[in-house]
């Protein structure tokens, strides 16, 4: 973390059902789910910083959101797997918008082809895992200490059903999303007792350039409306689902009213081994 001292308290907070004036940082912000999140959070009054590798496309996307919503946006080009770039990007967001109240780790790639693991290009396979896992790790490492200092913040890791049910033709993506879920739970445990919480949010199948490019979704029509993803993330940011910290939520399937009224028990919505029977010694 930089050598500067703790930030001064800010007037606005992402609590009490309002997001007005709070600061969000969304990775993978130039298109797809990230772009929808930037627009939806800005429309709710948040100042939103978007991070992506393509600076020109990112700047255009953030300008469009600002023009459409009247919100304050900031384009911060960076590769989420580059430690120095991530540290610099987070420092810039803090300097220009203020401390981050909501971090959404959305950036990440997908397997180049539907093929078994042994046929995959090793470098491309690993780059997929790295984009999700190393990227989220570096962002959390740069952002969460400041949340801890202020005892306020929410982190959303964009999860996937492939993290709990691996697809053999998308082994890199499946491994990456499972690893991300473990990191969410580990971070949530480390933050226990603080008003800083971490969540897994699976967006369902949103109509994006990435899903359109995946052969498995050819002809698919039952898309998850991106508004459901935004609503779920906004509810988390507002502190309405804190009892679900460290657990898996699914936009488009989970009912927000039910989530708000439910407190999960034991390991509900967390990755665990299922016992083979009553005599399973690992049960």
C-alpha positions, 0 to 999 in steps of 0.5 A: 500500500502507498505510504500515505496515511488513512483517508479522511472520513467521507460524507457519503456512504454506500449504506442505508439503501442509498448509493449516492456519492459512493465510489465503485471500481469495476474491472472489465468495464468497457463491454459486456457485464462490466459495461452494464454494471458501470451504467447501472451503478452510475444511474444510482448515483455512484461515482464509477471508475472503470478499468480495462486494457483497451484505453480507447474503448474504455474511455468511449464507454465511460464517456457514454455512461456519463452522458447518459446518466449524468454520473461521474465516471473515470476511465483507468486503463490497466491490465488486471494481471499487472501488479504495478498497473493495478496499484497505479490504477487504484491510486488514481481512482482514490485520488480522483474519485475517493476511496473505493466503497465497492469493488467488482472483479469482473475482468477475465477471459475464456478458453479459446476453443471448446476442447479437452484440457490436453488439447488446449494451448498451455499459455492461453489456458493459463492466461484465462486462469490468471486473468480471473484469479491473479486479477482479482487477487491484485485488485483486492490486495490494492483496495481492501486494505483501504476498506479495512482502514475505513471499516467500510466496503463491499467486494463482488467477485463475478462468479459462474455456474462453471465454478461449481459444475465444471464444463470439460470443454471450458476447463480453464474458465471452470478452474478460474471461477472455482479458484475465485470462489475459494478466494472470496471465502478466504477473504470473507473469513479474514474480514470477519467482524469488520464492515467489509464484506465479500460476495460471489455473484454469478450473472447467469447467461447474459447476452454479451460479446463473450457469450455470443462467441461461445459455441455452447450458447449458439441458438440460446435465447433465455438470456439473464437480463443484465438489470438483474445483475445490476440490481443484485450488485447494487443491493450488496453495495447498499449493505442489504445482503450482508448475511450472505457474505462469502457465499454464492448468489445468482442473478436472475434466479435468486429473488432479492426479497427472499435473499434480504429475508433469509440468513443462510446457515452452515455452509449453504451456498459455499463449495464443499464436498458432499458426503458419500453416506452417513459413514463418510469419515470426511462428513 
